[in-house]
Amino acid sequence: MNDDQLLRYSRHILLPEIDVEGQQHIVDARVLVIGAGGLGSPAAMYLASAGVGTLVLADDDDVDLTNLQRQILHTHESVGQAKVMSGKATLARINPEVEVVPLKTRLKGQALEEQVALADVVLDCCDNFETRHAVNRACFKHRKPLVSGAAIRFDGQLYVFDLREGEGPCYHCLFPEAEDVETVRCATMGVFAPITGIIGASQAAEALKLLAGCGTSLAGRLLLLDGLNMDWRSIGLAKDPSCAVCGVNV
């Protein structure tokens, strides 16, 4: 890091758990953020401000007026723009040193495989089960840590699947893939705006800890937030031996 970077990230460097070495890992990192909406907005903003060297933003949607209540990466002037381009502009204002790679697409197939393989950490900030399961399979295949979040109404969920060792559970262990699962969307159920901020910022925190190699991650635990009563619960997760993705017979 140069002198300007040492000054910019000095409050991280002052933390003995991070120090210069941990911050250098953050600066050298490449993070894939899938979804530039309610969760991806605060996650990407904190990752950029923390100095992640390369941020890949993947989202196939455009900014809509209804997004602005919670998707803080975008402004009123962004309505009609691609979310990834609006996000790139916002992140450049936060930290021009960060390279933002905008991908206006719903990553799947070979394209998803390639981006996951390049990333040091993957953040699942999307809003549909099909993508979540595809991301989980790619992260398991390439042994990449996955930080996944969800928010609806006043409720939030946060989990980390550290698939580098292949011993812990994956997303499929927690939510088995099934054709009859109905995706619950904010457009029909509503969402309390700060919930997306809390969960998205927490995703960034877990990702930064993984990159810097500090603290204990949420791997093996499910964190649940009841925002209406501001109550957090932590539930232990176990690997499913018969899991179709990471089970012993795979």
Secondary structure in CASP SS format (residue, H / E / C, confidence):
PFRMAT SS
TARGET T0000
AUTHOR 0000-0000-0000
METHOD secondary structure of the structure
MODEL  1
M C 1.00
N C 1.00
D H 1.00
D H 1.00
Q H 1.00
L H 1.00
L H 1.00
R H 1.00
Y C 1.00
S H 1.00
R H 1.00
H H 1.00
I H 1.00
L C 1.00
L C 1.00
P C 1.00
E C 1.00
I C 1.00
D H 1.00
V H 1.00
E H 1.00
G H 1.00
Q H 1.00
Q H 1.00
H H 1.00
I H 1.00
V H 1.00
D C 1.00
A C 1.00
R E 1.00
V E 1.00
L E 1.00
V E 1.00
I E 1.00
G C 1.00
A C 1.00
G C 1.00
G C 1.00
L C 1.00
G H 1.00
S H 1.00
P H 1.00
A H 1.00
A H 1.00
M H 1.00
Y H 1.00
L H 1.00
A H 1.00
S H 1.00
A H 1.00
G C 1.00
V C 1.00
G C 1.00
T E 1.00
L E 1.00
V E 1.00
L E 1.00
A E 1.00
D C 1.00
D C 1.00
D C 1.00
D E 1.00
V C 1.00
D C 1.00
L H 1.00
T H 1.00
N H 1.00
L H 1.00
Q H 1.00
R C 1.00
Q C 1.00
I C 1.00
L C 1.00
H C 1.00
T C 1.00
H H 1.00
E H 1.00
S H 1.00
V C 1.00
G C 1.00
Q C 1.00
A E 1.00
K H 1.00
V H 1.00
M H 1.00
S H 1.00
G H 1.00
K H 1.00
A H 1.00
T H 1.00
L H 1.00
A H 1.00
R H 1.00
I H 1.00
N C 1.00
P C 1.00
E C 1.00
V C 1.00
E E 1.00
V E 1.00
V E 1.00
P E 1.00
L E 1.00
K C 1.00
T C 1.00
R C 1.00
L C 1.00
K C 1.00
G H 1.00
Q H 1.00
A H 1.00
L H 1.00
E H 1.00
E H 1.00
Q H 1.00
V H 1.00
A H 1.00
L H 1.00
A C 1.00
D C 1.00
V E 1.00
V E 1.00
L E 1.00
D E 1.00
C C 1.00
C C 1.00
D C 1.00
N C 1.00
F H 1.00
E H 1.00
T H 1.00
R H 1.00
H H 1.00
A H 1.00
V H 1.00
N H 1.00
R H 1.00
A H 1.00
C H 1.00
F H 1.00
K H 1.00
H H 1.00
R C 1.00
K C 1.00
P C 1.00
L E 1.00
V E 1.00
S E 1.00
G E 1.00
A E 1.00
A E 1.00
I E 1.00
R E 1.00
F C 1.00
D E 1.00
G E 1.00
Q E 1.00
L E 1.00
Y E 1.00
V E 1.00
F E 1.00
D C 1.00
L C 1.00
R C 1.00
E C 1.00
G C 1.00
E C 1.00
G C 1.00
P C 1.00
C C 1.00
Y H 1.00
H H 1.00
C H 1.00
L H 1.00
F C 1.00
P C 1.00
E C 1.00
A C 1.00
E C 1.00
D C 1.00
V C 1.00
E C 1.00
T C 1.00
V C 1.00
R C 1.00
C H 1.00
A H 1.00
T H 1.00
M H 1.00
G C 1.00
V E 1.00
F C 1.00
A H 1.00
P H 1.00
I H 1.00
T H 1.00
G H 1.00
I H 1.00
I H 1.00
G H 1.00
A H 1.00
S H 1.00
Q H 1.00
A H 1.00
A H 1.00
E H 1.00
A H 1.00
L H 1.00
K H 1.00
L H 1.00
L H 1.00
A H 1.00
G C 1.00
C C 1.00
G C 1.00
T C 1.00
S C 1.00
L C 1.00
A E 1.00
G C 1.00
R E 1.00
L E 1.00
L E 1.00
L E 1.00
L E 1.00
D E 1.00
G C 1.00
L C 1.00
N C 1.00
M C 1.00
D E 1.00
W E 1.00
R E 1.00
S E 1.00
I E 1.00
G E 1.00
L C 1.00
A C 1.00
K C 1.00
D C 1.00
P C 1.00
S C 1.00
C C 1.00
A C 1.00
V C 1.00
C C 1.00
G C 1.00
V C 1.00
N C 1.00
V C 1.00
END
